[in-house]
Amino acid sequence: MERVVEKESTFSVVLRKWFVVAPYLAEGLPAIFRLEAALRLADDEDGTSLVPTPDDHRLAAERSRADAAEAELARLRERLR
C-alpha cells in the first residue's frame, strides 16, 4: 500500500506507533552504524519517546552490568578498610 508522508512523522494504524525521522546513534558500535537520520518508531508524533532498538537494550544491559560490578567493587573495598 502506498502512503503519502507530508511531514517527518506518520502514524501506523497497525503498530499504533509513529514512524519518525530521528538519529540512530548506535552507541558502542563502529561509526559506520551511526546515522544522522533514520526511520524510527516512536510512541509520540514528535519522536521524543522513541521505541528502544536492540542496540539500546544491549547498551542498557551492559551499563547495568558495569554499574553492578562497580557497586560490588566499592563494597569489597569498604570491607578491606
N, CA, C and O atoms as a Maestro MAE file, in Angstrom:
{
 s_m_m2io_version
 :::
 2.0.0
}

f_m_ct {
 s_m_title
 :::
 protein
 m_atom[324] {
  # First column is atom index #
  i_m_mmod_type
  r_m_x_coord
  r_m_y_coord
  r_m_z_coord
  i_m_residue_number
  s_m_chain_name
  s_m_pdb_residue_name
  s_m_pdb_atom_name
  i_m_atomic_number
  :::
  1 25 0.838 -1.163 0.000 1 A "MET " " N  " 7
  2 3 0.000 0.000 0.000 1 A "MET " " CA " 6
  3 2 0.892 1.238 0.000 1 A "MET " " C  " 6
  4 15 1.795 1.354 0.829 1 A "MET " " O  " 8
  5 25 0.654 2.125 -0.888 2 A "GLU " " N  " 7
  6 3 1.417 3.366 -0.975 2 A "GLU " " CA " 6
  7 2 0.864 4.372 0.021 2 A "GLU " " C  " 6
  8 15 -0.347 4.480 0.216 2 A "GLU " " O  " 8
  9 25 1.772 5.102 0.645 3 A "ARG " " N  " 7
  10 3 1.358 6.130 1.597 3 A "ARG " " CA " 6
  11 2 2.028 7.440 1.254 3 A "ARG " " C  " 6
  12 15 3.158 7.467 0.765 3 A "ARG " " O  " 8
  13 25 1.339 8.501 1.508 4 A "VAL " " N  " 7
  14 3 1.906 9.824 1.314 4 A "VAL " " CA " 6
  15 2 2.303 10.355 2.683 4 A "VAL " " C  " 6
  16 15 1.485 10.437 3.599 4 A "VAL " " O  " 8
  17 25 3.575 10.714 2.802 5 A "VAL " " N  " 7
  18 3 4.081 11.269 4.051 5 A "VAL " " CA " 6
  19 2 4.409 12.727 3.800 5 A "VAL " " C  " 6
  20 15 5.288 13.048 3.000 5 A "VAL " " O  " 8
  21 25 3.700 13.604 4.485 6 A "GLU " " N  " 7
  22 3 3.879 15.037 4.266 6 A "GLU " " CA " 6
  23 2 4.805 15.676 5.286 6 A "GLU " " C  " 6
  24 15 5.390 16.724 5.010 6 A "GLU " " O  " 8
  25 25 4.951 15.073 6.453 7 A "LYS " " N  " 7
  26 3 5.822 15.603 7.499 7 A "LYS " " CA " 6
  27 2 6.887 14.553 7.797 7 A "LYS " " C  " 6
  28 15 6.996 13.549 7.093 7 A "LYS " " O  " 8
  29 25 7.667 14.794 8.844 8 A "GLU " " N  " 7
  30 3 8.695 13.830 9.212 8 A "GLU " " CA " 6
  31 2 8.160 12.769 10.173 8 A "GLU " " C  " 6
  32 15 8.934 12.087 10.844 8 A "GLU " " O  " 8
  33 25 6.842 12.635 10.237 9 A "SER " " N  " 7
  34 3 6.249 11.576 11.053 9 A "SER " " CA " 6
  35 2 4.916 11.162 10.433 9 A "SER " " C  " 6
  36 15 4.221 11.955 9.797 9 A "SER " " O  " 8
  37 25 4.592 9.896 10.643 10 A "THR " " N  " 7
  38 3 3.301 9.395 10.172 10 A "THR " " CA " 6
  39 2 2.867 8.257 11.095 10 A "THR " " C  " 6
  40 15 3.697 7.479 11.567 10 A "THR " " O  " 8
  41 25 1.588 8.167 11.343 11 A "PHE " " N  " 7
  42 3 1.047 7.179 12.273 11 A "PHE " " CA " 6
  43 2 0.801 5.854 11.580 11 A "PHE " " C  " 6
  44 15 0.295 5.815 10.458 11 A "PHE " " O  " 8
  45 25 1.165 4.753 12.258 12 A "SER " " N  " 7
  46 3 0.875 3.408 11.773 12 A "SER " " CA " 6
  47 2 -0.342 2.874 12.522 12 A "SER " " C  " 6
  48 15 -0.298 2.666 13.734 12 A "SER " " O  " 8
  49 25 -1.418 2.659 11.789 13 A "VAL " " N  " 7
  50 3 -2.637 2.145 12.399 13 A "VAL " " CA " 6
  51 2 -2.400 0.728 12.933 13 A "VAL " " C  " 6
  52 15 -2.947 0.357 13.972 13 A "VAL " " O  " 8
  53 25 -1.604 -0.046 12.238 14 A "VAL " " N  " 7
  54 3 -1.341 -1.439 12.633 14 A "VAL " " CA " 6
  55 2 -0.481 -1.506 13.888 14 A "VAL " " C  " 6
  56 15 -0.789 -2.263 14.809 14 A "VAL " " O  " 8
  57 25 0.586 -0.728 13.937 15 A "LEU " " N  " 7
  58 3 1.509 -0.771 15.069 15 A "LEU " " CA " 6
  59 2 1.082 0.117 16.233 15 A "LEU " " C  " 6
  60 15 1.560 -0.041 17.356 15 A "LEU " " O  " 8
  61 25 0.166 1.062 15.948 16 A "ARG " " N  " 7
  62 3 -0.260 2.042 16.947 16 A "ARG " " CA " 6
  63 2 0.924 2.847 17.467 16 A "ARG " " C  " 6
  64 15 0.982 3.212 18.641 16 A "ARG " " O  " 8
  65 25 1.858 3.112 16.574 17 A "LYS " " N  " 7
  66 3 3.068 3.900 16.860 17 A "LYS " " CA " 6
  67 2 3.271 4.879 15.714 17 A "LYS " " C  " 6
  68 15 2.596 4.804 14.687 17 A "LYS " " O  " 8
  69 25 4.198 5.786 15.904 18 A "TRP " " N  " 7
  70 3 4.545 6.764 14.889 18 A "TRP " " CA " 6
  71 2 5.858 6.384 14.225 18 A "TRP " " C  " 6
  72 15 6.805 5.981 14.900 18 A "TRP " " O  " 8
  73 25 5.917 6.510 12.922 19 A "PHE " " N  " 7
  74 3 7.187 6.449 12.204 19 A "PHE " " CA " 6
  75 2 7.725 7.870 12.186 19 A "PHE " " C  " 6
  76 15 7.037 8.794 11.751 19 A "PHE " " O  " 8
  77 25 8.954 8.046 12.660 20 A "VAL " " N  " 7
  78 3 9.559 9.378 12.702 20 A "VAL " " CA " 6
  79 2 10.967 9.313 12.123 20 A "VAL " " C  " 6
  80 15 11.583 8.249 12.078 20 A "VAL " " O  " 8
  81 25 11.458 10.444 11.691 21 A "VAL " " N  " 7
  82 3 12.850 10.557 11.270 21 A "VAL " " CA " 6
  83 2 13.625 11.047 12.478 21 A "VAL " " C  " 6
  84 15 13.358 12.131 12.995 21 A "VAL " " O  " 8
  85 25 14.584 10.251 12.929 22 A "ALA " " N  " 7
  86 3 15.366 10.575 14.123 22 A "ALA " " CA " 6
  87 2 16.758 9.996 13.979 22 A "ALA " " C  " 6
  88 15 16.964 9.072 13.192 22 A "ALA " " O  " 8
  89 25 17.718 10.522 14.726 23 A "PRO " " N  " 7
  90 3 19.066 9.960 14.665 23 A "PRO " " CA " 6
  91 2 19.105 8.541 15.223 23 A "PRO " " C  " 6
  92 15 18.310 8.173 16.088 23 A "PRO " " O  " 8
  93 25 20.034 7.765 14.716 24 A "TYR " " N  " 7
  94 3 20.303 6.432 15.256 24 A "TYR " " CA " 6
  95 2 21.774 6.438 15.641 24 A "TYR " " C  " 6
  96 15 22.655 6.314 14.791 24 A "TYR " " O  " 8
  97 25 22.025 6.586 16.951 25 A "LEU " " N  " 7
  98 3 23.391 6.804 17.419 25 A "LEU " " CA " 6
  99 2 24.220 5.529 17.498 25 A "LEU " " C  " 6
  100 15 25.445 5.589 17.400 25 A "LEU " " O  " 8
  101 25 23.583 4.385 17.671 26 A "ALA " " N  " 7
  102 3 24.278 3.092 17.717 26 A "ALA " " CA " 6
  103 2 25.505 3.147 18.623 26 A "ALA " " C  " 6
  104 15 26.609 2.786 18.215 26 A "ALA " " O  " 8
  105 25 25.295 3.607 19.865 27 A "GLU " " N  " 7
  106 3 26.397 3.722 20.810 27 A "GLU " " CA " 6
  107 2 27.077 2.379 21.012 27 A "GLU " " C  " 6
  108 15 26.424 1.340 21.101 27 A "GLU " " O  " 8
  109 25 28.385 2.421 21.082 28 A "GLY " " N  " 7
  110 3 29.155 1.204 21.292 28 A "GLY " " CA " 6
  111 2 29.447 0.441 20.015 28 A "GLY " " C  " 6
  112 15 30.121 -0.589 20.052 28 A "GLY " " O  " 8
  113 25 28.957 0.923 18.895 29 A "LEU " " N  " 7
  114 3 29.206 0.283 17.607 29 A "LEU " " CA " 6
  115 2 30.095 1.183 16.758 29 A "LEU " " C  " 6
  116 15 30.206 2.378 17.032 29 A "LEU " " O  " 8
  117 25 30.728 0.623 15.734 30 A "PRO " " N  " 7
  118 3 31.551 1.456 14.848 30 A "PRO " " CA " 6
  119 2 30.753 2.607 14.250 30 A "PRO " " C  " 6
  120 15 29.538 2.511 14.075 30 A "PRO " " O  " 8
  121 25 31.448 3.693 13.941 31 A "ALA " " N  " 7
  122 3 30.815 4.912 13.447 31 A "ALA " " CA " 6
  123 2 29.964 4.680 12.201 31 A "ALA " " C  " 6
  124 15 29.005 5.415 11.967 31 A "ALA " " O  " 8
  125 25 30.294 3.683 11.407 32 A "ILE " " N  " 7
  126 3 29.545 3.425 10.172 32 A "ILE " " CA " 6
  127 2 28.074 3.109 10.454 32 A "ILE " " C  " 6
  128 15 27.223 3.285 9.583 32 A "ILE " " O  " 8
  129 25 27.775 2.643 11.675 33 A "PHE " " N  " 7
  130 3 26.395 2.292 12.030 33 A "PHE " " CA " 6
  131 2 25.602 3.495 12.524 33 A "PHE " " C  " 6
  132 15 24.384 3.405 12.678 33 A "PHE " " O  " 8
  133 25 26.271 4.624 12.776 34 A "ARG " " N  " 7
  134 3 25.584 5.819 13.273 34 A "ARG " " CA " 6
  135 2 24.985 6.593 12.115 34 A "ARG " " C  " 6
  136 15 25.659 6.858 11.119 34 A "ARG " " O  " 8
  137 25 23.736 6.950 12.246 35 A "LEU " " N  " 7
  138 3 23.030 7.659 11.186 35 A "LEU " " CA " 6
  139 2 22.446 8.955 11.728 35 A "LEU " " C  " 6
  140 15 21.849 8.972 12.805 35 A "LEU " " O  " 8
  141 25 22.618 10.030 10.985 36 A "GLU " " N  " 7
  142 3 22.028 11.308 11.387 36 A "GLU " " CA " 6
  143 2 20.515 11.279 11.252 36 A "GLU " " C  " 6
  144 15 19.808 11.941 12.011 36 A "GLU " " O  " 8
  145 25 20.019 10.519 10.295 37 A "ALA " " N  " 7
  146 3 18.577 10.408 10.086 37 A "ALA " " CA " 6
  147 2 18.232 8.970 9.728 37 A "ALA " " C  " 6
  148 15 18.788 8.388 8.797 37 A "ALA " " O  " 8
  149 25 17.301 8.413 10.491 38 A "ALA " " N  " 7
  150 3 16.849 7.046 10.242 38 A "ALA " " CA " 6
  151 2 15.353 6.981 10.521 38 A "ALA " " C  " 6
  152 15 14.820 7.804 11.266 38 A "ALA " " O  " 8
  153 25 14.686 6.020 9.934 39 A "LEU " " N  " 7
  154 3 13.272 5.805 10.205 39 A "LEU " " CA " 6
  155 2 13.165 5.025 11.507 39 A "LEU " " C  " 6
  156 15 13.631 3.889 11.598 39 A "LEU " " O  " 8
  157 25 12.545 5.641 12.520 40 A "ARG " " N  " 7
  158 3 12.432 5.023 13.838 40 A "ARG " " CA " 6
  159 2 10.966 4.968 14.247 40 A "ARG " " C  " 6
  160 15 10.146 5.725 13.728 40 A "ARG " " O  " 8
  161 25 10.641 4.094 15.157 41 A "LEU " " N  " 7
  162 3 9.309 4.036 15.752 41 A "LEU " " CA " 6
  163 2 9.297 4.855 17.031 41 A "LEU " " C  " 6
  164 15 10.262 4.847 17.795 41 A "LEU " " O  " 8
  165 25 8.203 5.556 17.257 42 A "ALA " " N  " 7
  166 3 8.069 6.357 18.469 42 A "ALA " " CA " 6
  167 2 6.651 6.226 19.021 42 A "ALA " " C  " 6
  168 15 5.712 5.881 18.303 42 A "ALA " " O  " 8
  169 25 6.525 6.509 20.304 43 A "ASP " " N  " 7
  170 3 5.210 6.494 20.942 43 A "ASP " " CA " 6
  171 2 4.450 7.790 20.703 43 A "ASP " " C  " 6
  172 15 3.240 7.857 20.917 43 A "ASP " " O  " 8
  173 25 5.173 8.832 20.253 44 A "ASP " " N  " 7
  174 3 4.542 10.124 20.045 44 A "ASP " " CA " 6
  175 2 4.935 10.712 18.693 44 A "ASP " " C  " 6
  176 15 5.944 10.326 18.104 44 A "ASP " " O  " 8
  177 25 4.143 11.629 18.225 45 A "GLU " " N  " 7
  178 3 4.352 12.219 16.902 45 A "GLU " " CA " 6
  179 2 5.664 12.996 16.805 45 A "GLU " " C  " 6
  180 15 6.269 13.056 15.735 45 A "GLU " " O  " 8
  181 25 6.103 13.586 17.903 46 A "ASP " " N  " 7
  182 3 7.325 14.389 17.902 46 A "ASP " " CA " 6
  183 2 8.595 13.548 17.958 46 A "ASP " " C  " 6
  184 15 9.685 14.062 17.708 46 A "ASP " " O  " 8
  185 25 8.470 12.279 18.277 47 A "GLY " " N  " 7
  186 3 9.641 11.413 18.362 47 A "GLY " " CA " 6
  187 2 10.444 11.600 19.631 47 A "GLY " " C  " 6
  188 15 11.623 11.247 19.676 47 A "GLY " " O  " 8
  189 25 9.821 12.153 20.668 48 A "THR " " N  " 7
  190 3 10.536 12.331 21.933 48 A "THR " " CA " 6
  191 2 10.580 11.044 22.748 48 A "THR " " C  " 6
  192 15 11.408 10.906 23.648 48 A "THR " " O  " 8
  193 25 9.696 10.106 22.439 49 A "SER " " N  " 7
  194 3 9.659 8.824 23.136 49 A "SER " " CA " 6
  195 2 9.873 7.707 22.112 49 A "SER " " C  " 6
  196 15 8.928 7.040 21.690 49 A "SER " " O  " 8
  197 25 11.137 7.518 21.723 50 A "LEU " " N  " 7
  198 3 11.473 6.509 20.712 50 A "LEU " " CA " 6
  199 2 11.369 5.102 21.289 50 A "LEU " " C  " 6
  200 15 11.684 4.876 22.457 50 A "LEU " " O  " 8
  201 25 10.932 4.172 20.472 51 A "VAL " " N  " 7
  202 3 10.914 2.767 20.862 51 A "VAL " " CA " 6
  203 2 12.365 2.277 20.860 51 A "VAL " " C  " 6
  204 15 13.075 2.455 19.869 51 A "VAL " " O  " 8
  205 25 12.813 1.661 21.963 52 A "PRO " " N  " 7
  206 3 14.208 1.204 22.024 52 A "PRO " " CA " 6
  207 2 14.520 0.158 20.953 52 A "PRO " " C  " 6
  208 15 13.701 -0.710 20.648 52 A "PRO " " O  " 8
  209 25 15.713 0.265 20.399 53 A "THR " " N  " 7
  210 3 16.196 -0.705 19.419 53 A "THR " " CA " 6
  211 2 16.905 -1.839 20.148 53 A "THR " " C  " 6
  212 15 17.182 -1.707 21.340 53 A "THR " " O  " 8
  213 25 17.206 -2.935 19.485 54 A "PRO " " N  " 7
  214 3 18.000 -3.986 20.117 54 A "PRO " " CA " 6
  215 2 19.350 -3.448 20.630 54 A "PRO " " C  " 6
  216 15 19.829 -3.883 21.678 54 A "PRO " " O  " 8
  217 25 19.954 -2.514 19.903 55 A "ASP " " N  " 7
  218 3 21.208 -1.916 20.368 55 A "ASP " " CA " 6
  219 2 20.998 -1.128 21.654 55 A "ASP " " C  " 6
  220 15 21.855 -1.151 22.538 55 A "ASP " " O  " 8
  221 25 19.864 -0.427 21.772 56 A "ASP " " N  " 7
  222 3 19.552 0.299 23.002 56 A "ASP " " CA " 6
  223 2 19.434 -0.666 24.177 56 A "ASP " " C  " 6
  224 15 19.936 -0.386 25.265 56 A "ASP " " O  " 8
  225 25 18.776 -1.796 23.962 57 A "HIS " " N  " 7
  226 3 18.627 -2.802 25.022 57 A "HIS " " CA " 6
  227 2 19.991 -3.388 25.401 57 A "HIS " " C  " 6
  228 15 20.278 -3.580 26.583 57 A "HIS " " O  " 8
  229 25 20.821 -3.669 24.411 58 A "ARG " " N  " 7
  230 3 22.158 -4.211 24.669 58 A "ARG " " CA " 6
  231 2 22.985 -3.236 25.495 58 A "ARG " " C  " 6
  232 15 23.640 -3.629 26.460 58 A "ARG " " O  " 8
  233 25 22.952 -1.966 25.110 59 A "LEU " " N  " 7
  234 3 23.716 -0.952 25.814 59 A "LEU " " CA " 6
  235 2 23.221 -0.791 27.252 59 A "LEU " " C  " 6
  236 15 24.028 -0.649 28.171 59 A "LEU " " O  " 8
  237 25 21.909 -0.812 27.451 60 A "ALA " " N  " 7
  238 3 21.354 -0.697 28.800 60 A "ALA " " CA " 6
  239 2 21.791 -1.875 29.670 60 A "ALA " " C  " 6
  240 15 22.110 -1.697 30.846 60 A "ALA " " O  " 8
  241 25 21.804 -3.081 29.091 61 A "ALA " " N  " 7
  242 3 22.249 -4.264 29.837 61 A "ALA " " CA " 6
  243 2 23.725 -4.159 30.184 61 A "ALA " " C  " 6
  244 15 24.122 -4.514 31.294 61 A "ALA " " O  " 8
  245 25 24.548 -3.678 29.252 62 A "GLU " " N  " 7
  246 3 25.976 -3.504 29.522 62 A "GLU " " CA " 6
  247 2 26.204 -2.484 30.633 62 A "GLU " " C  " 6
  248 15 27.039 -2.690 31.513 62 A "GLU " " O  " 8
  249 25 25.453 -1.380 30.584 63 A "ARG " " N  " 7
  250 3 25.582 -0.360 31.633 63 A "ARG " " CA " 6
  251 2 25.158 -0.911 32.989 63 A "ARG " " C  " 6
  252 15 25.781 -0.619 34.010 63 A "ARG " " O  " 8
  253 25 24.098 -1.704 32.991 64 A "SER " " N  " 7
  254 3 23.615 -2.294 34.233 64 A "SER " " CA " 6
  255 2 24.658 -3.234 34.829 64 A "SER " " C  " 6
  256 15 24.897 -3.217 36.036 64 A "SER " " O  " 8
  257 25 25.282 -4.059 33.977 65 A "ARG " " N  " 7
  258 3 26.335 -4.962 34.460 65 A "ARG " " CA " 6
  259 2 27.525 -4.173 34.986 65 A "ARG " " C  " 6
  260 15 28.095 -4.532 36.016 65 A "ARG " " O  " 8
  261 25 27.905 -3.108 34.299 66 A "ALA " " N  " 7
  262 3 29.033 -2.281 34.735 66 A "ALA " " CA " 6
  263 2 28.721 -1.609 36.067 66 A "ALA " " C  " 6
  264 15 29.578 -1.552 36.949 66 A "ALA " " O  " 8
  265 25 27.504 -1.102 36.218 67 A "ASP " " N  " 7
  266 3 27.102 -0.473 37.483 67 A "ASP " " CA " 6
  267 2 27.133 -1.468 38.628 67 A "ASP " " C  " 6
  268 15 27.582 -1.142 39.727 67 A "ASP " " O  " 8
  269 25 26.657 -2.684 38.375 68 A "ALA " " N  " 7
  270 3 26.664 -3.730 39.399 68 A "ALA " " CA " 6
  271 2 28.097 -4.107 39.776 68 A "ALA " " C  " 6
  272 15 28.392 -4.317 40.953 68 A "ALA " " O  " 8
  273 25 28.982 -4.192 38.793 69 A "ALA " " N  " 7
  274 3 30.376 -4.521 39.069 69 A "ALA " " CA " 6
  275 2 31.045 -3.418 39.885 69 A "ALA " " C  " 6
  276 15 31.801 -3.702 40.814 69 A "ALA " " O  " 8
  277 25 30.766 -2.153 39.537 70 A "GLU " " N  " 7
  278 3 31.338 -1.044 40.303 70 A "GLU " " CA " 6
  279 2 30.821 -1.030 41.735 70 A "GLU " " C  " 6
  280 15 31.584 -0.750 42.660 70 A "GLU " " O  " 8
  281 25 29.547 -1.326 41.933 71 A "ALA " " N  " 7
  282 3 28.975 -1.378 43.280 71 A "ALA " " CA " 6
  283 2 29.604 -2.506 44.091 71 A "ALA " " C  " 6
  284 15 29.898 -2.336 45.275 71 A "ALA " " O  " 8
  285 25 29.809 -3.645 43.459 72 A "GLU " " N  " 7
  286 3 30.449 -4.776 44.143 72 A "GLU " " CA " 6
  287 2 31.888 -4.436 44.511 72 A "GLU " " C  " 6
  288 15 32.343 -4.761 45.607 72 A "GLU " " O  " 8
  289 25 32.605 -3.783 43.599 73 A "LEU " " N  " 7
  290 3 33.986 -3.377 43.866 73 A "LEU " " CA " 6
  291 2 34.029 -2.397 45.042 73 A "LEU " " C  " 6
  292 15 34.886 -2.524 45.916 73 A "LEU " " O  " 8
  293 25 33.126 -1.434 45.073 74 A "ALA " " N  " 7
  294 3 33.070 -0.479 46.181 74 A "ALA " " CA " 6
  295 2 32.770 -1.188 47.494 74 A "ALA " " C  " 6
  296 15 33.351 -0.858 48.528 74 A "ALA " " O  " 8
  297 25 31.862 -2.163 47.456 75 A "ARG " " N  " 7
  298 3 31.521 -2.937 48.656 75 A "ARG " " CA " 6
  299 2 32.732 -3.706 49.175 75 A "ARG " " C  " 6
  300 15 32.990 -3.726 50.378 75 A "ARG " " O  " 8
  301 25 33.473 -4.339 48.264 76 A "LEU " " N  " 7
  302 3 34.658 -5.107 48.658 76 A "LEU " " CA " 6
  303 2 35.761 -4.195 49.196 76 A "LEU " " C  " 6
  304 15 36.435 -4.537 50.168 76 A "LEU " " O  " 8
  305 25 35.942 -3.047 48.569 77 A "ARG " " N  " 7
  306 3 36.957 -2.088 49.064 77 A "ARG " " CA " 6
  307 2 36.604 -1.627 50.476 77 A "ARG " " C  " 6
  308 15 37.473 -1.487 51.336 77 A "ARG " " O  " 8
  309 25 35.318 -1.397 50.694 78 A "GLU " " N  " 7
  310 3 34.880 -0.954 52.020 78 A "GLU " " CA " 6
  311 2 35.146 -2.030 53.071 78 A "GLU " " C  " 6
  312 15 35.503 -1.715 54.206 78 A "GLU " " O  " 8
  313 25 34.974 -3.298 52.698 79 A "ARG " " N  " 7
  314 3 35.238 -4.405 53.638 79 A "ARG " " CA " 6
  315 2 36.705 -4.487 54.007 79 A "ARG " " C  " 6
  316 15 37.038 -4.901 55.118 79 A "ARG " " O  " 8
  317 25 37.594 -4.099 53.095 80 A "LEU " " N  " 7
  318 3 39.028 -4.174 53.346 80 A "LEU " " CA " 6
  319 2 39.535 -3.061 54.263 80 A "LEU " " C  " 6
  320 15 40.648 -3.152 54.782 80 A "LEU " " O  " 8
  321 25 38.755 -2.039 54.464 81 A "ARG " " N  " 7
  322 3 39.180 -0.925 55.306 81 A "ARG " " CA " 6
  323 2 39.124 -1.281 56.771 81 A "ARG " " C  " 6
  324 15 39.449 -0.453 57.622 81 A "ARG " " O  " 8
  :::
 }
 m_bond[323] {
  # First column is bond index #
  i_m_from
  i_m_to
  i_m_order
  :::
  1 1 2 1
  2 2 3 1
  3 3 4 2
  4 3 5 1
  5 5 6 1
  6 6 7 1
  7 7 8 2
  8 7 9 1
  9 9 10 1
  10 10 11 1
  11 11 12 2
  12 11 13 1
  13 13 14 1
  14 14 15 1
  15 15 16 2
  16 15 17 1
  17 17 18 1
  18 18 19 1
  19 19 20 2
  20 19 21 1
  21 21 22 1
  22 22 23 1
  23 23 24 2
  24 23 25 1
  25 25 26 1
  26 26 27 1
  27 27 28 2
  28 27 29 1
  29 29 30 1
  30 30 31 1
  31 31 32 2
  32 31 33 1
  33 33 34 1
  34 34 35 1
  35 35 36 2
  36 35 37 1
  37 37 38 1
  38 38 39 1
  39 39 40 2
  40 39 41 1
  41 41 42 1
  42 42 43 1
  43 43 44 2
  44 43 45 1
  45 45 46 1
  46 46 47 1
  47 47 48 2
  48 47 49 1
  49 49 50 1
  50 50 51 1
  51 51 52 2
  52 51 53 1
  53 53 54 1
  54 54 55 1
  55 55 56 2
  56 55 57 1
  57 57 58 1
  58 58 59 1
  59 59 60 2
  60 59 61 1
  61 61 62 1
  62 62 63 1
  63 63 64 2
  64 63 65 1
  65 65 66 1
  66 66 67 1
  67 67 68 2
  68 67 69 1
  69 69 70 1
  70 70 71 1
  71 71 72 2
  72 71 73 1
  73 73 74 1
  74 74 75 1
  75 75 76 2
  76 75 77 1
  77 77 78 1
  78 78 79 1
  79 79 80 2
  80 79 81 1
  81 81 82 1
  82 82 83 1
  83 83 84 2
  84 83 85 1
  85 85 86 1
  86 86 87 1
  87 87 88 2
  88 87 89 1
  89 89 90 1
  90 90 91 1
  91 91 92 2
  92 91 93 1
  93 93 94 1
  94 94 95 1
  95 95 96 2
  96 95 97 1
  97 97 98 1
  98 98 99 1
  99 99 100 2
  100 99 101 1
  101 101 102 1
  102 102 103 1
  103 103 104 2
  104 103 105 1
  105 105 106 1
  106 106 107 1
  107 107 108 2
  108 107 109 1
  109 109 110 1
  110 110 111 1
  111 111 112 2
  112 111 113 1
  113 113 114 1
  114 114 115 1
  115 115 116 2
  116 115 117 1
  117 117 118 1
  118 118 119 1
  119 119 120 2
  120 119 121 1
  121 121 122 1
  122 122 123 1
  123 123 124 2
  124 123 125 1
  125 125 126 1
  126 126 127 1
  127 127 128 2
  128 127 129 1
  129 129 130 1
  130 130 131 1
  131 131 132 2
  132 131 133 1
  133 133 134 1
  134 134 135 1
  135 135 136 2
  136 135 137 1
  137 137 138 1
  138 138 139 1
  139 139 140 2
  140 139 141 1
  141 141 142 1
  142 142 143 1
  143 143 144 2
  144 143 145 1
  145 145 146 1
  146 146 147 1
  147 147 148 2
  148 147 149 1
  149 149 150 1
  150 150 151 1
  151 151 152 2
  152 151 153 1
  153 153 154 1
  154 154 155 1
  155 155 156 2
  156 155 157 1
  157 157 158 1
  158 158 159 1
  159 159 160 2
  160 159 161 1
  161 161 162 1
  162 162 163 1
  163 163 164 2
  164 163 165 1
  165 165 166 1
  166 166 167 1
  167 167 168 2
  168 167 169 1
  169 169 170 1
  170 170 171 1
  171 171 172 2
  172 171 173 1
  173 173 174 1
  174 174 175 1
  175 175 176 2
  176 175 177 1
  177 177 178 1
  178 178 179 1
  179 179 180 2
  180 179 181 1
  181 181 182 1
  182 182 183 1
  183 183 184 2
  184 183 185 1
  185 185 186 1
  186 186 187 1
  187 187 188 2
  188 187 189 1
  189 189 190 1
  190 190 191 1
  191 191 192 2
  192 191 193 1
  193 193 194 1
  194 194 195 1
  195 195 196 2
  196 195 197 1
  197 197 198 1
  198 198 199 1
  199 199 200 2
  200 199 201 1
  201 201 202 1
  202 202 203 1
  203 203 204 2
  204 203 205 1
  205 205 206 1
  206 206 207 1
  207 207 208 2
  208 207 209 1
  209 209 210 1
  210 210 211 1
  211 211 212 2
  212 211 213 1
  213 213 214 1
  214 214 215 1
  215 215 216 2
  216 215 217 1
  217 217 218 1
  218 218 219 1
  219 219 220 2
  220 219 221 1
  221 221 222 1
  222 222 223 1
  223 223 224 2
  224 223 225 1
  225 225 226 1
  226 226 227 1
  227 227 228 2
  228 227 229 1
  229 229 230 1
  230 230 231 1
  231 231 232 2
  232 231 233 1
  233 233 234 1
  234 234 235 1
  235 235 236 2
  236 235 237 1
  237 237 238 1
  238 238 239 1
  239 239 240 2
  240 239 241 1
  241 241 242 1
  242 242 243 1
  243 243 244 2
  244 243 245 1
  245 245 246 1
  246 246 247 1
  247 247 248 2
  248 247 249 1
  249 249 250 1
  250 250 251 1
  251 251 252 2
  252 251 253 1
  253 253 254 1
  254 254 255 1
  255 255 256 2
  256 255 257 1
  257 257 258 1
  258 258 259 1
  259 259 260 2
  260 259 261 1
  261 261 262 1
  262 262 263 1
  263 263 264 2
  264 263 265 1
  265 265 266 1
  266 266 267 1
  267 267 268 2
  268 267 269 1
  269 269 270 1
  270 270 271 1
  271 271 272 2
  272 271 273 1
  273 273 274 1
  274 274 275 1
  275 275 276 2
  276 275 277 1
  277 277 278 1
  278 278 279 1
  279 279 280 2
  280 279 281 1
  281 281 282 1
  282 282 283 1
  283 283 284 2
  284 283 285 1
  285 285 286 1
  286 286 287 1
  287 287 288 2
  288 287 289 1
  289 289 290 1
  290 290 291 1
  291 291 292 2
  292 291 293 1
  293 293 294 1
  294 294 295 1
  295 295 296 2
  296 295 297 1
  297 297 298 1
  298 298 299 1
  299 299 300 2
  300 299 301 1
  301 301 302 1
  302 302 303 1
  303 303 304 2
  304 303 305 1
  305 305 306 1
  306 306 307 1
  307 307 308 2
  308 307 309 1
  309 309 310 1
  310 310 311 1
  311 311 312 2
  312 311 313 1
  313 313 314 1
  314 314 315 1
  315 315 316 2
  316 315 317 1
  317 317 318 1
  318 318 319 1
  319 319 320 2
  320 319 321 1
  321 321 322 1
  322 322 323 1
  323 323 324 2
  :::
 }
}
